[in-house]
Amino acid sequence: MILSHKTWSVYIIGVALVLLFLTNISIGSVSIPLAKVVATIFSFNDGSDTIASIIWQLRVPKAVTCVLAGAALSIAGLLMQTLFRNPLAGPDVLGLSSGASLMVAFVLLIGTSSASYLPAVSPWSLAVAASLGSGVIFLIVIAIAHRVRDNTSLLIIGLMIAAASGSLVSVLQYLSKAQDLQAFVIWTLGSVGGTHWSEILILLLLLLIGGTIAITSVKALNAWLLGDNYARSLGINIKKSRLMIVLATSLLAGGVTAFCGPIAFVGLAVPHLIRLLIPTTNHKVLIPMVSVGGAALLLLCDIMAQVPGSSNILPLNAITSMIGAPVVIWVVMRSRGVKM
């Protein structure tokens, strides 16, 4: 039996995900052989409680966070590119990440220095602040989506909301103290480390809800590719399907931003990379494959961010930008008909 190119690509991406997951766990300030990683995960006795503690308390939560965050951002990016029929649209075009950054900026740049009555900043307080920021922007976008009739207007309004939020963040940065500014900058660099199982469960729940909404919207997503009129001719409720897509994107992108910070380029680049490996426009295939591809890519970026033999870790967004920027350049050149 001869396997097709598409089938081979699916197998390769799946195997790559497993290998990258195990490699991500084995690499760190303390190098752990892959054999010990596999033995510990499958509960074989490797004779080292310290290694088991490192793997289960630090490495596995980080790797699982990579999988969940990469999958969520990639699905959100695919939804936005389909809704707006714009290859350069990403999960942050609605301003959700900017709203989250604005609320985190209020907590870190004002709360820690100017208001001693506020509780100490913790990862959960940052997550709550980011969730509130994303939620407020989501409600604004939903209200606007009820009124505007075309997706282009919604896209422009989302970008303007992001610009306005960014300007307020700039003002807060200008007025903040150096130590608070440093904490905020570190948060904006993105991180998949430091998450606990309770936070991972919330991420998993958001991914399941957002992914389920995306899967149930496959017919509408496929119809959106050919325009509003074609979607209406197939009996698609334009307003309802748009609201569901916006809801799914908000849950996926907002949840990741809340617990991992704003992670750039993953949601933008992965859909294009998957279409390159699996040439199809059917979202019934694209949605699960971009989720697997996004998980694999973020695992790879996290591996690259780890300095070998050192406890130092490079900024995650610096690595994702190194990979994502060439993809964006390729998309722009291809859209202009320039042969690469």
N, C-alpha and C positions, 0 to 999 in steps of 0.2 A: 504493500500500500504506500503510495507516494503522497507525502504530506504537502499541502499548499504553502505558499510563502506566508500567508496570513496565519496559518496554524503554527508554523515554525516560529513566527514572531511571538505568538502568545506563549508558547513553551519557553522561549528564551527569556522573555520578560519575567515570567513566573520563577524560573530557576535563578535569575539574577536577583530577584527580591529575596529569596531564601538565603543565597550566598552573602548578599550585602547585609542582611539582618544578623547573621552569625558573625561576619567580619566586624560589624559595628560593635558587637558585644565584646569581641576579643581585643579590640584596640583601645588603648588608653594609657594613662600614666603607668599602670601595671599591665604589661602584656600577658594575655592569657591564650595559650594554644587553642586552636579550634576544637581539637579533640576533647579538651577539658570543658569547653563551652557546651559542646553537644552532650557530654556526659552529665554535666550539672543540670542542663535544661530537661533532659529526659530522666532525671533523678537517679542516675547511676552514681555509685560511691566513688568519688575521686580522691578521698582522703584529705580534703582541705576545706575546712569550714570558712576560712578567710576568703578563699576564692568564691565559694558559694554565696557568701554575704555580698561581695563586690558585684557579682553577677545579678543577683535577684534584687538588691536594694538600690543599685546605681545603674548598671548597664542595661538590664532588660527594660526598666521603665523608660529610659531615654530612647532605646530602640523602638519600643512600642509607640512612644510619642511621635517619633519620626514617621512611622507608618501611618498613624491616624492623621497627623497634620498634613503630610504630603498628599494623602488621598483626598482629604477635605478640600485643600486649596486647589488641587487639580480639577476636581469635579466643579467647584465654584468657578474656576476660570473657563472651563468648557461651557458652562451655562451662560456666562456673560458673553463669550465670543459668539455663541449661537443666537442669543436674544438680540444682540445689537448688530449681528452679522458684521463684526469688526474683528479681524485677526489680532489686533493689538489691545483688545479689551482684556482686563484681568479681574480678579475677584475684588479689587479695591476701587473699581471705577464708580461704585455707588457711594463712596465716601465713608464706608463702614470702618475701615482701618484708621482713617483720619479722625473720626469721631472717638474711637477707642484711644488713640494717641492723645487727643485733647484732654480727655478725662484723666488719663494717667499722668499727663503733664500737670494738671491741677493738683493731683495727689503728691507727686514727687517734687514739683517746683514751687508749690505754695504750702502744701500741708506739712512738710517736714521741717520747714524753717520758720514760717510765719505764724503757724497756728499750733501752739504747744498743746492745745486741748484735744487735737485729733489723735486717734490711736496710732501706735507705731505702724509703719508701713511693713506689710508682709506680702508674700506672693498672692495670698487670697484677696487682700485688699486691692492689689493691683488688678487681679482678675475681675473682681466685682466692678471696679472703676471702668475697666476696658469694656466689660459687658454692658454697663449702663450707657457708655458713650456710643457703642455700636447700636444699642437698642433705641436710643433717641434718634439717631440718624436713620435707622430702619423705619421707625414710625413716620418720620418726615418723608422718606422716599415712598412708603406705601401710600400716604395721603396724596402725594404728587402723582403717583402712578394711577390713582383713581381718576384724576382729572385730565392728565395729558393723554392724547390719543396715539402718539407715535413714540417709538423707542428712541429716536434720535434726540428728542427733547428731554426724555428721561436721562439719557446719557450725559447730555450737556449740564443738566441740573445737578446730577451726581458729581460731576467733575468740579462744578462751582462750589458745591458744599464742601468737597475735599479741600479746595483752595482756601475757602474761608476758615475752615478748621485749622489748616496749616498756618495761616497768618496769625491766628490767636496763639498757637503753639510757639511761633517765633517771638511774639511779644512776651510770653511767659519765660522763654529761654533768656531773653535779653534782661529781664528783671530778676532772674534767679541767682542764687549763690553758686559758686563753682562746684561745691560738693554735690548739690542737688542736680545741677546740670549734668554732671558726670553720671549720676545714677540714671537719669532719664536717657542719656545717649546710649548707655549700656543696654537699657531695655529696648530701644529702637533697633539695636543690632540683631535682635532675634536670638532665641535660645530654646533648645528642646531639652536641656538638662534641668534638673531640679523639680521635675513634676513627680507627684506622688500618685499612688493608685487611685485615690479618690478623685483627683483631677483627671486622670486618664479615663476613668469611668464616665465622667461628664463629657469628655471629648468623644468617647465612643458613642454615647447616647446621641450627641448632636450629629455625628457622622451618620448614624443609622437613620435618624429622622430626615436629615437633609438628603442622604442618598436615596431613601425610599421615595421622597417627593420627586427627586430627579428621575428615578426609574419609572414612576407612574406618569411622568410628563413626557415620555419618549415620543409619543405620537405628535404632541404639540411641538417639541424641539425639532423633530425632523421636518415638520411643516414650516417652522419659522425660517428654515434655511432658504426657502423659496419665496419668502415675502408674506406680508400680512394678508393680501388678497387670496393667495393660494391657501393659506391657513384657514381663512374663513370659508372657502369653498369646500374644505374637508370637514366643516362643522366644528372647528376649534373655537372655543370661547376665548377671544383674544385677551380681554381684560383679566379673566380668571387665570388663564395660563401664565400671563405675565406676572401676576401677583404671586403665584405659586413658585415661579422661578426665582423671583426676588426674595421670597421667604427662604427658600432652600439655600440660596447664596448667602443670605444674611446669617443663617444658623451656622453654616460651614466656615465662612471667613471670620465671622465675629467670634466664634468659639476658639479658633486657632489663635487669633490675635489676643484674646483674653489671657490665654495660658502660655503662649510662646512668643508674644510680641509680633510686630509686623514682619512677616517673612516675605521677601521680595522674589519676583520672577518665577517661582515654582508654578503658580497657577497660570501664568502667562505662557511659559515655555512648554510645559508637559503636553498639553493638547496637540501642539504642532509636532512634537517629537513622536507621539503615538500615531498621528495621522501619517507621518513619514514611514513608520514601520508597518502600520496596518492601514492601507489606503481604503478608508470607508467613511461614509457620512452618516451611517446608521448609529444613532445614539444608544441603541440597545447593546451594541458592541463597544462603543466609545466610552460610555460611562464606567463600566467595570474595568476597562483596560487603562483609562487615564488614572483611576484610583490606584491600581497596582503600579503603574509607571511613576506616579507622583510619590508613592511610598518609597520606591526604589531610588528615585533621584534624591530625595531628602536624606535617605540613609547614606548615599554616596557623598553628598555634601557634608554631612556630619563627620564622616570618616576623613574627608579631606581637611576638615577644620581642626582635627586632632593632631597636634604636633607630636611626632613619634618620640617616645621615651620621655615625654614631658607632661606636666599637669596643665600647661598652658593650652588654651583652646582659641583658635582664631574666630573672629566674628562670623556667625553663620551667614548673614546677609552678604558679606564680602564674597563668600564661596558661591552662593546661589546667583549672585550677579555676574560672576565670572563665567558661569555656565549659561545663564539666561540671556545676557546681553548679545552674545553671538547668534543665538536663536532668533532674537528680535531683528537683528541686522539681516539675517537670512530671510526672514519673513518679508521685510520691507523690500529687499532687493528682488525677491521672487514676485511680489505683487506688482513691481514696476517692470517685470519682464526681463530683468537682467540675469543672464546666465552665470552661474557660479562655477 
